[in-house]
Amino acid sequence: MLRYFRLSPEVASPVPARETYEKRGPGQGWPEHCPPLRAANAFGWDVPASFDMTFRRRRDGTWEHEDPVDVTSDWTWAAASAPVGAHGGVAPAPAPAPGEGEEDEDVPLVQRNAWFWEKGQTLPHPISDEVYEAVKDQVKVSTFLFLETDPNEVLLVTGVPNLVRPWRAMTALVETDWYPASYPWHCVLELDRRERRIVVPKGEPICRLLPVRRDTYLAREMDDGEFDSFFRRGQAWLEAHGKGEPGPMMDIRGQYARQQARSRFLVLP
């Protein structure tokens, strides 16, 4: 099970993925008419953008976030006893200065909705100047979600399948079963450097969350006997479910979709 906690009620929860994301015109044969593509589109949870985001490319090739938003948690933590890691775009709200209150006074957590790598940065990891030139089109976008999964279940964070946009979510495998991140997780978007201005509207799915079992997965080629059994099974399926005269292009429209065993992704109240 995926368990999540929102930094604040004003940010979005994950939502079940959808079969279709683009409104098509009339006609037959659109990609979304293919049952395996529809199943892939609807596999997992989407993280919607909680706020409108506009990125403008400067003359020097770097990007500016035109409308940053800082979100403050509606809960507090004790700064003196709870150090915070370096996942966030904004530091936690500062503790009171000496003489202004107790050192262990509870303060809220604050995070920006999007921020870029910094040239010469050392945390959360160093980026040298030559590497910065290759990653300056990347922006870290907060999901505003603390994420946890069951033992041996991790999360594949990736883009929405089959959806082409002027930016893409980079794929990462997050060890959410053992790593209790002190900040909400973010995803990394790579902006198309050919664009001058990119808008990500509120509600747009910024990334996909896919649960994956940590396991050993095997692959090997079938031997002749195994393939013979497999091929005969395929021919028997065509004979049972295909329409028209037997041949290489039998009509199986509707049969595959009706027999699919689809996974379900829900968000519990």
N, C-alpha and C positions, 0 to 999 in steps of 0.2 A: 504494500500500500504506500502511496505517496501522501505524506503529511506536510502541510505547509502552514506558515503563519505570516500574515501580512504586517509590514512595518507600520501601517496605518490603515484605518477603514477607508480612507479616500483613494487607495490604490486598488487595482483590479485583482481579482482572483483568477487562477487558471480556469480555462473553459475547455470542454471536450472539443476535439478537432472536428471539422466539418468535411463532408464529402466533396463539396464544391466551394470555390472561392472567387471565381470569376463569372460574371454575368455574360453568357454567350448569346449570340444572335441565333436566328433560325438555322435549321439544317441538321443533318446526321453526321456522326463521326468525330465530334469534338472529343478531346482527350478525356474529359470527365464522363463520357459515355462508356469508357472501358472499366469493367468491374474491378480489376486489380488496382488501377490508378485511383479509383474512388475509395477503395479500402485503404490504400496507403495515405491518401489525403486525410482520412478520418481516424488514423491510428495515433493515439497519444493525446496530450493536452496542449493547448496553445496558451501562451502568455501574451495577453493584450497590452499594448502601450497604454499606460495610465494617463499620459498627457500628450498633447501635440508636441512634436519635435521638428525643428527646422534646422538643417545643417547647410551652411554656405561656405563654399570653397574660396579661400583668399587668393590673392595674386601669387603668393609664394608657394601655393600648393597645399598649405595646411587648411584645416577646417575650423569654422566657428560655429558653436552651438548658439543659435539666436535667442532661444527661449528656455533657458535652463530653469528647472524647478527643484527646490530643496524641500524634501518631505521630512517632517518631524514626527517621530513616533508618539503615539498616545499613551505610552508607558515609559517608565524611567528605570534607570539602573544606577548602581553605586559606582561612581567613577574611581574611587580610591581602591576598590577591591575587584573591579571587573575590567581588565585591560581589553582594548578593542584592536582587532587586526587591521590589515591594510587593504581590505576588499572594497571599501567605500569610496565614493567620489568626494565626500565631504567628511571631515572629522566629526566625532560626536560633539554635542554641545559642551562647551568648556565648563569645568567645575568652577565653583566660586573661588575668587582670589582670596588669599589669606586676609582674615578680618571681615570677609563678606559672608561667611557661613561655615558650616562644618565641612571638612575635607571630604567626607564620605557622603555628602548630600546627593540624593538621587537626581539624575539629569536625564533628559530624553536623548534618543539617538537621532542623528540627522543624516540623510543621504540624498545626493543629487540624482536626477533621473538619467543623466548621461554625461560622460566626461571622456577626454582623449588621453592617449599616452603623452607623457611629457618628455621633451628632449633632455637628456642627461639624467633622467630619473634613476633612483636606486631601489625604491620600494614600489610595489611588492616584489619586483625583481629589476635588476639593472637593464637598461637599454642603451647600447652604444650608439654613437651618431650615425654610423653607416646602417645600422638596423632600423633606427628611427625613420630614415628615408623610405624604408620598405613597409612600415606599419603606420605611417602618419594618416592613412585613410581609414584606420580602424577607430571605432568609437565603442566604449563600454557603456551598455545600457542596463540600468538596474531593473531586475524583475520585481524588486521590493518584497521578495519572498524568501523567508527562511525555509529550507527544504530538508526533509528527512525521509529515508526509505527503510524498509525492513532489512535484516541481515542478508548479505549477499545479493542485494538488489541495488543497482546504481542507476543513474539517470544519464541518458544520452541527450544532450542539449544540441539542437541542430535547427536548420531552417524548415519552413513549411514546404513539404514536397510539392514539386511541379508548379510552384508559384514564382514567376519571374518578376523581379523588382529591381530598381536601381541601387540596391544594396542586398547583401546576403548575410545571414547569420552563420558564423563560423561554428564548426562542429566540435564539441568537447564531451568527454565522458567524465562525469562528476561522481566522486566517491561519497555519495550522500548517506551511505549506511554507517559510516564511522567518523566522517569529518563534520563536526558541528561548527560550521562557519559562523564567526561572530558578527558578520554583516550579511544582509540579504545577498543572494547570488546575482551576478550580472551575466549577460551574454555579450559577445563581441560581434558587432556589425561591421562589415567592410563596405565602405561607401564607394560607389563607382566614380573613379577620378575623372571620368569624361563629363560628369555632371557638374553644373555650377551651383545648383541648389537642390536639395533633397528634402522632401517633407514626409514625415511619418505621422499620420493622423492618430489621434486618440482612438483606441479600440483596435487598431491594426495589429495583427498577431506578429510579434517581433521574433519569437522563437518557438520551437516545438520541444516538449518534454516527453521522452520515451523511456519507460521502465525497461531495464535490461538485467537479466540474471548474470551474476558473476559465476562463470562456469568454464569448463573445457569443451570447446566446440570442435568437432572432427569433420574432416572431408576426405573421401577416397573415391576412386573410380569404381564403378560397378564391374563385376566380371561378366563374362558372356551369359551365364545362366541368369544372373540377376537382371541384366538388361532384357533378356528374352521374356522374363516374367513381367517386367515393367511394360514392355512394348505391347505384349498381348493384353495386359490389363487396359492399356490405352485404347486399343482397338475394340475391346469389349464395351468400354464406356461409350465410344462413338456409335457403336451399333445400337446400344440401348437408348441413347439420348439424342443422337443426331437425326436430322430430318432429310428426306430425299434419298436418292440412290447412293449407295456406298461409294466413297471416293475421297480424294485428298482434301476437298473443300466442302465438307458436309456442313449443313446449317445447324449450329449449336447456339444460336442467339437465345439468350435468356436462361439457358441451362446452367452455365457456370455461376451466374449471379444467384440463382435460386439455391444452389448447393453450397455456396460459400458459408464457412463458419466464422463469422466476423467477431472480433473482440469488441468489447464495450468499455468506454471510458466515461466515468461519471464523476461529478463533484458532489460530495455528500453535504447536506446542510449542517 
